[in-house]
Amino acid sequence: MTLLLIVLGAAVGAPLRYLTDRAVQARHDTVFPWGTLTVNVAGSALLGFLTALPVEGGVMALAGTGFCGALTTWSTLGYETVRLVEEDVRLYAVANAVASVMAGLGAAYCGAALAQAV
């Protein structure tokens, strides 16, 4: 049953990631991967929120592992950072790596703080 919940969450999270990434990136005329940064930060905030709530295993499997796991795309962060280095825009590559990690951690912390405040 847990596996089915993870699959269901991922079936919603993955298309949402793609659509959000494309929508955000289409609004920016730069090689910096704003779409990936957006979905990673949003997913981190949501996962931080969920981890601070007293949720049962099924909810965490569906929303945390499935949805947030498919919404965020840290492997794409790595790929895009390497691509930026290869395109010789190293400042963007460093900014992408640092901003993604720092913003992701900050968003997770803020999500957890919001859940505790509620």
Number of C-alpha atoms within 10 A of each C-alpha: 7 14 13 13 19 23 17 16 24 23 15 16 21 19 13 17 23 16 12 17 20 14 13 16 19 12 10 12 7 9 14 18 20 20 20 26 26 20 25 27 23 20 26 27 24 21 24 24 21 20 15 17 14 9 10 8 11 16 16 22 23 21 23 25 20 25 27 29 22 25 29 24 18 17 9 14 20 14 10 19 22 16 15 20 14 11 11 11 14 15 10 17 24 15 13 22 17 12 15 20 17 13 19 22 16 16 22 24 18 17 23 21 15 15 17 11 8 6
